[in-house]
Amino acid sequence: MNEVLEKIGELGIVPVIKIDDSKDALPLGKALVEGDLPIAEITFRTTAAEESIKTLTNELPEMLVGAGTVLTIEQAKKAIAAGARFIVSPGFNSKIVDYCLENNIVVTPGVNSPTQVELALEKGLGIVKFFPAAASGGLAFLKAISAPYSDIKFIPTGGVSPINLLSYLSHPSVYACGGSWMVKSDFISSGNFQQITVLAKEAVSIMLGFQLVHLGINENSTEEALKSAKQLSRAFNYPVKEGNSSIFVGESFELMKKKYLGKHGHIAIATNNIQRAIAYLSRKGINTLKETTKESDGKLKAIYLNLDVSGFAIHLMQK
């Protein structure tokens, strides 16, 4: 898959931004980076779009910047010249799509009907914008259309909010979501960039949904593990379930039959999307230990991180 599209999928949320003054572009971009959401779709709804894209791409190379509400080929040319790495149109404009495909430019046109989905498939597109999402049927539409059109993924935009974000992202036909609630125009024009950072972090937290699952405790032998398991079970009335390498006491404790990663053991953290979580953590310099990979049906289910907290290794798990 194209590198830009892969990045959009990893980030999971695309802030859709209407900016009135290009001087606000840099502090806006810094606010999104600080909010763990280094991506922006700058809409061509104002004359500040072109210069804003140029500022962001020049000053914040770590950001993935694209252009939205692109209605003409001329706008697409201006956006790409300014540094935009992807083009988004509200509807399915064949001229814009053809121009982008002929010039190897990533484009996600808007669709909201089976006919438009088929047009996208004819053009060889695998990812499209679903717009306006809420007004066009929302998740119910995507559930209905994903059966006959399983080869295409959607980026719902329009009416996406913290309330329904996870519902959208949990559906297999959804590639990412676009939204403007964390980058409202009045936040930008009033200089309230701290609020943008707060809401961006909140959105990322909703998407990833990190949750403590269990505590793993390293023991020296099966006998020691059994002894500790019985103590915990007796104290808290948790059931004991013995496996090949460990003993679970309820769902909260895992007693390892021999020393494994971590001086004392491990902390298991579950997430809504393990691939997005890995990408998120890698941006913070926290990587995975590939030799600890656990898969099921060809999908990653668990992996350890190169992170040790007070003698405990961190074990990342898919919910």
NORRA-V894049 format. One record per residue. RES is the residue in three letters. PSI is psi in whole degrees, -180 to 180 (* if undefined). OMEGA is omega as a letter, one per 20 degrees, with the letter a starting at -180 (none if undefined). D_FIRST is the distance of its C-alpha to the first C-alpha in Angstrom with 2 decimals. Layout:
[[RES:PSI:OMEGA:D_FIRST] [RES:PSI:OMEGA:D_FIRST]]
//
This chain:
[[MET:152:r:0.00] [ASN:141:a:3.79] [GLU:-40:a:6.37] [VAL:-45:r:8.55] [LEU:-39:r:6.97] [GLU:-43:a:6.51] [LYS:-41:r:10.06] [ILE:-43:r:11.32] [GLY:-39:r:10.61] [GLU:-44:a:12.33] [LEU:-35:r:15.14] [GLY:-26:a:15.63] [ILE:131:r:18.25] [VAL:108:r:18.30] [PRO:125:a:21.89] [VAL:118:a:22.96] [ILE:129:r:25.72] [LYS:114:a:28.71] [ILE:129:a:30.48] [ASP:-26:a:33.91] [ASP:123:a:34.70] [SER:-18:r:32.37] [LYS:-21:r:34.54] [ASP:-7:a:33.06] [ALA:-47:a:29.47] [LEU:-51:r:29.80] [PRO:-32:r:31.58] [LEU:-48:r:29.16] [GLY:-42:r:26.17] [LYS:-37:r:28.14] [ALA:-40:r:28.94] [LEU:-40:r:25.33] [VAL:-45:r:24.49] [GLU:-28:r:27.62] [GLY:13:r:26.58] [ASP:27:r:23.40] [LEU:73:a:21.26] [PRO:62:a:20.13] [ILE:145:a:18.49] [ALA:134:r:20.32] [GLU:103:a:20.11] [ILE:117:a:23.29] [THR:143:r:24.73] [PHE:46:r:26.65] [ARG:-7:r:29.58] [THR:165:r:31.71] [THR:-10:a:32.66] [ALA:-5:a:31.50] [ALA:-51:a:27.78] [GLU:-50:a:27.28] [GLU:-33:r:29.31] [SER:-43:r:27.77] [ILE:-43:a:24.24] [LYS:-43:r:25.79] [THR:-48:a:27.60] [LEU:-44:a:24.73] [THR:-32:r:22.43] [ASN:-40:a:25.46] [GLU:-25:a:27.03] [LEU:75:a:24.25] [PRO:-18:r:21.42] [GLU:-12:a:20.05] [MET:145:r:19.34] [LEU:114:a:16.29] [VAL:132:r:18.23] [GLY:176:a:17.59] [ALA:134:r:20.13] [GLY:173:a:21.19] [THR:42:r:23.87] [VAL:117:a:23.09] [LEU:-15:a:25.56] [THR:161:r:25.98] [ILE:-36:r:24.37] [GLU:-42:r:26.79] [GLN:-40:r:25.46] [ALA:-43:r:21.87] [LYS:-44:r:23.29] [LYS:-42:a:25.23] [ALA:-46:a:22.38] [ILE:-41:r:20.17] [ALA:-31:r:23.35] [ALA:-13:r:24.02] [GLY:2:r:20.74] [ALA:140:a:18.56] [ARG:-4:r:14.81] [PHE:155:a:14.10] [ILE:135:r:16.51] [VAL:130:r:17.74] [SER:149:a:20.57] [PRO:-29:r:22.90] [GLY:-176:a:23.12] [PHE:95:r:21.53] [ASN:104:a:22.73] [SER:-36:a:21.89] [LYS:-44:r:23.09] [ILE:-43:r:20.81] [VAL:-48:a:17.74] [ASP:-43:r:18.82] [TYR:-46:a:19.57] [CYS:-45:a:16.21] [LEU:-39:r:14.36] [GLU:-25:a:17.05] [ASN:18:r:16.58] [ASN:42:r:12.81] [ILE:132:r:13.20] [VAL:128:a:10.97] [VAL:136:r:13.31] [THR:91:r:13.99] [PRO:158:r:17.39] [GLY:140:r:19.85] [VAL:153:r:20.88] [ASN:30:r:23.68] [SER:157:r:24.73] [PRO:-38:a:23.78] [THR:-43:a:24.49] [GLN:-35:r:21.99] [VAL:-42:r:19.28] [GLU:-34:r:20.14] [LEU:-43:r:20.04] [ALA:-43:r:16.45] [LEU:-39:r:15.62] [GLU:-32:r:17.72] [LYS:-3:r:15.73] [GLY:17:r:12.48] [LEU:137:r:11.24] [GLY:-13:a:9.60] [ILE:128:a:10.63] [VAL:163:r:14.15] [LYS:136:r:16.97] [PHE:108:a:19.86] [PHE:142:i:22.93] [PRO:123:a:25.70] [ALA:-57:a:24.69] [ALA:-46:a:28.13] [ALA:-19:a:30.12] [SER:7:r:28.01] [GLY:-7:r:28.52] [GLY:-143:a:26.27] [LEU:-32:r:25.03] [ALA:-40:r:27.40] [PHE:-46:a:25.63] [LEU:-39:r:22.20] [LYS:-39:a:23.86] [ALA:-38:a:25.53] [ILE:-18:a:22.69] [SER:-22:r:20.04] [ALA:-55:r:22.11] [PRO:-20:a:22.05] [TYR:60:a:18.57] [SER:-12:a:16.63] [ASP:4:a:13.45] [ILE:144:r:13.02] [LYS:156:a:12.78] [PHE:150:r:15.16] [ILE:90:a:16.00] [PRO:133:r:19.81] [THR:136:a:21.87] [GLY:99:a:25.64] [GLY:4:r:27.92] [VAL:136:a:25.57] [SER:173:r:27.76] [PRO:-24:a:28.37] [ILE:-40:a:30.19] [ASN:1:a:27.42] [LEU:-51:a:24.28] [LEU:-34:r:24.06] [SER:-44:r:24.88] [TYR:-53:a:21.91] [LEU:-23:a:19.44] [SER:-16:a:20.97] [HIS:134:a:20.10] [PRO:-20:r:17.13] [SER:-8:a:16.27] [VAL:124:a:15.98] [TYR:-38:r:12.77] [ALA:177:r:14.93] [CYS:143:r:18.33] [GLY:143:a:19.92] [GLY:158:a:23.51] [SER:1:a:26.41] [TRP:-28:a:28.93] [MET:-7:a:28.35] [VAL:44:a:28.54] [LYS:146:a:31.43] [SER:-37:a:33.06] [ASP:-28:r:36.37] [PHE:-44:a:34.90] [ILE:-51:a:33.66] [SER:-28:r:36.82] [SER:-2:r:39.11] [GLY:20:a:37.39] [ASN:63:a:36.67] [PHE:-25:r:33.57] [GLN:-38:r:34.58] [GLN:-35:r:34.13] [ILE:-43:r:30.58] [THR:-45:a:29.89] [VAL:-47:a:31.66] [LEU:-32:r:29.82] [ALA:-46:r:26.38] [LYS:-40:r:27.30] [GLU:-42:r:28.63] [ALA:-44:r:25.46] [VAL:-40:r:23.40] [SER:-41:r:26.18] [ILE:-45:a:26.11] [MET:-47:a:22.38] [LEU:-37:r:22.60] [GLY:46:r:26.11] [PHE:136:a:27.22] [GLN:133:r:30.29] [LEU:129:a:32.75] [VAL:-55:r:32.93] [HIS:166:r:35.45] [LEU:125:r:37.28] [GLY:133:a:37.24] [ILE:125:r:40.45] [ASN:128:r:40.95] [GLU:165:a:44.14] [ASN:-19:a:45.79] [SER:169:r:46.48] [THR:-39:a:46.29] [GLU:-44:r:49.81] [GLU:-39:r:48.98] [ALA:-43:r:45.90] [LEU:-40:r:48.12] [LYS:-46:r:50.80] [SER:-38:r:48.47] [ALA:-42:r:46.93] [LYS:-37:r:50.42] [GLN:-46:r:51.37] [LEU:-40:a:48.46] [SER:-43:a:49.02] [ARG:-39:a:52.74] [ALA:-41:a:52.27] [PHE:5:r:49.64] [ASN:33:r:50.06] [TYR:144:r:46.46] [PRO:151:r:45.85] [VAL:130:r:45.11] [LYS:115:a:42.47] [GLU:134:r:42.35] [GLY:-171:a:39.34] [ASN:-42:a:38.94] [SER:-9:a:38.06] [SER:172:r:39.09] [ILE:124:r:41.23] [PHE:138:r:40.13] [VAL:105:a:42.78] [GLY:-145:r:41.70] [GLU:1:a:38.18] [SER:-23:a:39.06] [PHE:139:r:39.98] [GLU:117:r:38.67] [LEU:113:a:41.21] [MET:136:a:39.79] [LYS:-15:r:42.13] [LYS:164:a:41.54] [LYS:134:r:40.17] [TYR:-154:a:36.41] [LEU:145:a:34.25] [GLY:138:r:36.10] [LYS:-45:a:39.81] [HIS:-24:a:40.79] [GLY:-145:a:37.81] [HIS:160:r:34.65] [ILE:122:a:33.62] [ALA:123:r:31.04] [ILE:125:r:28.91] [ALA:155:a:26.88] [THR:156:r:24.01] [ASN:-30:a:22.46] [ASN:105:a:18.90] [ILE:-33:r:18.87] [GLN:-44:r:15.27] [ARG:-37:r:15.96] [ALA:-41:r:19.36] [ILE:-43:r:18.23] [ALA:-43:r:16.13] [TYR:-48:a:19.23] [LEU:-34:r:21.62] [SER:-32:r:19.88] [ARG:-17:r:20.45] [LYS:8:r:24.06] [GLY:14:r:24.18] [ILE:115:a:24.30] [ASN:177:a:22.18] [THR:159:r:22.12] [LEU:98:a:24.21] [LYS:-29:a:21.88] [GLU:-10:r:25.01] [THR:10:a:25.81] [THR:134:r:22.71] [LYS:127:a:23.75] [GLU:158:r:21.66] [SER:125:a:22.68] [ASP:38:r:21.22] [GLY:5:a:18.19] [LYS:140:r:17.56] [LEU:129:a:18.59] [LYS:-30:a:21.97] [ALA:151:r:23.68] [ILE:149:r:23.64] [TYR:153:r:26.12] [LEU:159:r:25.68] [ASN:55:a:27.40] [LEU:128:r:29.70] [ASP:126:a:33.38] [VAL:111:r:35.58] [SER:40:r:39.32] [GLY:8:r:38.89] [PHE:127:r:36.30] [ALA:160:r:32.79] [ILE:126:a:30.07] [HIS:114:a:28.32] [LEU:135:a:25.25] [MET:147:r:24.92] [GLN:131:r:22.92] [LYS:*:none:25.35]]
//
